[in-house]
Amino acid sequence: MSARIVYMGTPEFAVEPLRALHESEHEVVAVVTAPDNPAGRGRKPRPSAVKQAALELDLPVLQPEKLRDESFVQALKNLNADVFVVVAFRMLPKVVWTLPSKGTFNLHASLLPNYRGAAPIHWAVINGEKESGVTTFMIDEEIDTGNILLQEKTSIDPNETTGSLYNRLMHLGAPLVVKTVDGLMKGDIAPISQDESAEMKPAPKIFREHQYIDVKESAQAIHNHIRGLNPFPAPLLKLDHHGEQVEVKVADSAFIERKQYPKALLHWLDDALVISRMDGDVLIKEIQWPGKRKMSVRDFKNGFAEYAELKTV
């Protein structure tokens, strides 16, 4: 049974589900996304990734400044949609999410109820989770608390970054969105309330204070932190260079288990900057000194020998 769909999303993560719905038997009657955002040196308006995809697919686009605006709500009513599909968009007011006959559902990049919030992928990696996934759930008046419709799981590799998990979950979520619309239209999905009895792990928005590496943590925790912020927004390591404090962006770390006491907290190898803790070593392979391009640690040492003497702050 074909559905009339209004799709709502903004970033790259929401593009693949839109394409999947467009290629399905269902009809995307409109796409709602954020207003164009000024960007670049010229501050020219830049369309969202979802808007660019919608235009390529020749789909109507709505870009409301305010979601409660009467003209916008009326435009949604006029579309006579069966279901609204939301992927990485703003929190919807009740006057919007209650409009379609089959309701409004969201695709979230975690296995709910864990990792409710703005940065579920980052925090799953930072916390060293071995499993993640995507969830579709019915929207209600709270954030990420609605009844679960469908879930799809995937394992997380010990060295996987947020970037690679982001890409995999994006492609994992696309067919799940289509499957969810299919089930809602056929009436064969039984929504399940989220389990509130267990202690849940949150996924708040990543701020700058979350980027700093705590060298007092275990090597495994430091490695998880680095890969959890790679490639965006990037982990930061505070270093001291002859009394001058600098913040260095780091990436591409590796964890090596060790069972003997380290000789030094911070030291250099031929091709790595090493943070040593009781449980092992964190080998940092890439570094970006303030004002310089990102480069391998080997190239950094060869080209900027004056910075070789460093210690942690």
C-alpha positions in Angstrom: 0.0 0.0 0.0 1.6 3.2 -1.2 2.0 6.1 1.3 2.1 9.9 0.8 5.2 11.0 2.8 6.4 14.4 4.0 10.1 14.0 4.7 12.0 16.2 7.2 15.8 16.3 7.5 18.8 18.5 7.1 22.4 17.0 7.2 24.1 14.3 5.1 22.9 11.6 7.4 19.3 12.2 6.2 20.1 12.0 2.5 20.3 8.2 2.1 16.9 7.6 3.7 15.3 10.2 1.5 16.8 8.5 -1.6 15.5 5.2 -0.5 12.0 6.4 0.1 12.1 8.1 -3.4 13.1 4.9 -5.0 10.4 2.9 -3.1 6.7 2.4 -4.0 5.9 5.3 -1.7 5.5 9.0 -2.8 7.5 11.7 -1.2 5.1 14.7 -1.7 7.4 17.3 0.0 10.7 17.7 1.8 11.1 20.0 4.8 14.6 21.2 5.6 16.4 24.1 7.3 16.7 27.5 5.6 19.8 28.0 3.6 22.7 28.9 5.9 25.3 31.6 5.0 28.7 29.9 4.7 32.2 30.5 3.2 34.1 33.7 2.8 31.4 35.4 0.9 28.7 34.3 3.4 26.6 33.1 0.5 23.5 31.1 1.4 24.3 27.4 1.3 21.5 24.8 1.0 21.4 21.8 3.3 22.5 18.4 2.1 18.9 17.3 2.1 17.8 20.3 0.1 20.4 19.6 -2.5 19.3 15.9 -2.7 15.6 16.9 -2.9 16.3 19.3 -5.8 18.2 16.6 -7.7 15.2 14.3 -7.2 12.9 17.1 -8.4 11.0 17.1 -5.1 9.1 20.1 -3.6 11.1 21.8 -0.8 9.7 23.7 2.2 12.1 25.7 4.4 10.1 27.3 7.3 11.8 29.7 9.7 9.3 28.7 12.4 7.6 25.3 12.5 4.5 26.8 14.3 3.9 29.3 11.5 0.3 29.1 10.4 1.1 29.2 6.7 3.6 26.3 7.1 1.1 24.2 9.1 -1.6 24.8 6.5 0.8 23.9 3.7 1.4 20.5 5.5 -2.3 20.0 5.9 -2.8 20.6 2.2 -0.3 17.9 1.3 -2.7 15.2 2.9 0.2 13.0 3.9 -0.2 9.6 5.4 3.0 9.8 7.4 5.8 12.2 8.3 9.3 10.8 8.3 11.9 12.7 10.4 15.7 12.1 10.2 18.2 14.5 11.9 15.8 17.5 12.1 14.5 19.9 14.7 12.1 19.0 17.5 8.6 19.2 16.1 5.7 21.0 17.8 2.6 18.9 18.5 0.6 20.8 16.0 2.9 19.4 13.3 3.6 15.8 14.4 0.0 15.0 15.0 -1.1 15.9 11.4 -0.7 12.7 9.4 -3.1 9.8 9.8 -0.4 7.2 10.4 1.6 9.5 12.7 5.2 10.8 12.6 8.3 8.7 13.2 11.9 9.5 13.6 15.1 7.6 12.7 17.7 7.7 15.5 21.3 6.6 15.3 21.3 4.4 18.4 19.6 1.4 20.0 17.1 3.3 22.1 16.5 3.8 24.9 20.3 4.2 25.2 21.9 7.3 23.7 19.0 9.6 23.5 20.2 13.0 22.4 22.1 15.0 19.8 25.3 12.9 19.5 24.5 9.2 19.8 27.3 8.0 17.5 30.0 10.0 19.2 29.1 8.8 22.6 28.7 5.2 21.7 32.3 5.2 20.4 33.7 7.3 23.2 32.2 4.9 25.8 33.7 1.9 24.0 30.5 0.3 23.0 30.8 -3.0 21.1 27.4 -2.6 19.4 25.2 0.2 18.0 22.4 0.5 15.5 19.5 2.5 14.3 15.9 2.8 15.7 12.7 4.1 14.2 10.2 5.4 16.8 7.0 7.3 17.0 7.5 11.0 17.9 5.8 12.2 21.1 6.2 15.3 23.3 9.6 14.4 24.7 12.9 14.0 22.9 13.7 10.4 21.7 11.2 8.8 24.1 8.4 7.6 21.8 7.4 4.0 21.2 9.9 1.9 19.3 8.9 0.6 15.8 12.0 -1.2 14.4 15.7 -1.6 15.1 18.7 -2.8 13.2 22.0 -3.6 15.0 25.6 -3.5 13.9 28.9 -4.2 15.7 31.5 -1.6 16.5 35.1 -2.5 15.7 37.6 -1.7 18.5 39.5 0.8 16.3 36.4 2.2 14.5 35.9 5.9 14.4 32.7 8.0 14.6 33.2 8.8 10.9 33.1 5.2 9.7 30.2 4.3 12.1 28.3 7.4 10.9 28.5 6.2 7.3 27.5 2.7 8.1 24.5 3.7 10.2 23.4 6.1 7.5 23.2 3.3 5.0 21.7 0.9 7.6 19.0 3.4 8.4 17.8 4.0 4.8 16.1 0.6 4.2 14.8 0.6 7.8 12.9 3.8 7.1 11.3 2.2 4.0 10.5 -0.9 6.0 8.9 1.2 8.8 6.7 3.0 6.3 5.7 -0.3 4.8 4.8 -1.7 8.2 2.8 1.4 9.2 0.7 1.3 6.0 0.0 -2.4 6.4 -0.7 -2.2 10.1 1.7 -5.0 11.0 4.1 -3.1 13.3 3.4 -3.3 17.0 5.0 -0.2 18.7 6.9 -1.1 21.9 7.3 1.4 24.8 10.9 2.2 25.8 12.3 0.5 28.9 12.7 3.2 31.5 13.7 0.7 34.3 17.5 0.5 33.5 20.1 3.2 33.9 20.4 4.7 30.4 23.4 6.3 28.8 22.8 9.8 27.5 24.1 11.4 24.2 24.3 15.2 24.8 25.5 17.6 22.2 29.3 17.7 21.9 30.8 20.9 23.2 34.4 22.1 23.2 35.0 20.9 26.7 34.2 17.3 25.6 37.0 17.5 23.0 39.9 17.6 25.5 41.8 14.3 26.1 42.3 13.5 29.8 45.7 11.9 30.0 44.8 10.7 33.5 42.4 8.2 32.0 43.3 4.7 31.0 45.0 4.2 27.6 41.9 2.4 26.4 39.6 5.3 27.4 42.0 7.8 25.7 41.9 5.7 22.5 38.1 5.5 22.6 37.9 9.3 23.2 40.2 10.0 20.2 38.3 7.7 17.8 34.9 8.9 19.1 35.8 12.5 18.0 37.4 11.5 14.7 37.0 13.1 12.2 34.7 15.7 13.8 34.8 17.8 15.8 38.4 16.4 16.5 40.0 15.5 19.8 42.3 18.1 21.4 45.5 17.4 23.5 46.8 20.1 25.7 50.6 20.3 25.6 53.3 22.4 27.2 56.2 23.6 25.0 58.7 25.4 27.2 56.0 27.1 29.3 53.7 27.8 26.3 50.4 26.0 26.4 49.1 24.7 23.0 46.1 22.7 21.9 46.9 20.1 19.3 44.4 18.2 17.2 45.1 14.5 17.1 43.7 11.6 15.1 44.4 8.1 13.9 45.3 6.5 17.2 46.0 2.9 18.1 45.9 1.1 21.4 48.6 -1.4 22.5 48.0 -3.3 25.7 50.9 -3.5 28.1 51.4 -4.9 31.6 54.5 -3.1 32.8 54.8 0.4 34.3 55.5 3.0 31.6 58.8 5.0 31.8 57.2 8.3 30.7 53.6 9.6 30.2 54.4 11.3 26.9 57.2 10.3 24.5 58.0 10.0 20.8 58.5 7.0 18.6 59.7 7.2 15.0 56.2 7.6 13.6 54.0 8.2 16.7 53.4 10.4 19.7 52.8 8.0 22.5 50.7 8.5 25.7 51.6 5.7 28.1 49.3 4.6 30.9 49.3 1.5 33.2 47.1 -0.5 30.9 48.8 0.3 27.6 50.0 2.8 25.1 48.1 5.1 22.8 49.9 5.7 19.6 49.0 8.9 17.8 49.8 8.8 14.2 48.5 12.2 12.9 48.8 15.6 14.5 47.8 19.2 13.7 49.8 21.9 15.4 47.9 25.3 15.7 48.2 27.2 12.4 49.7 24.3 10.5 48.2 21.6 8.3 47.4 18.1 9.5 50.4 15.8 9.0 51.8 12.5 10.1 53.8 12.6 13.4 56.9 11.4 11.5 56.6 14.4 9.1 55.9 16.7 12.0 59.0 15.6 13.9 61.2 15.9 10.7 59.9 19.4 9.8 59.3 21.0 13.2 62.1 19.6 15.4 61.9 22.7 17.7 58.6 21.3 19.1 60.1 17.9 19.9 60.3 18.6 23.7 56.7 18.4 24.9 54.9 17.5 28.0 51.2 17.2 28.9 49.4 20.0 30.8 
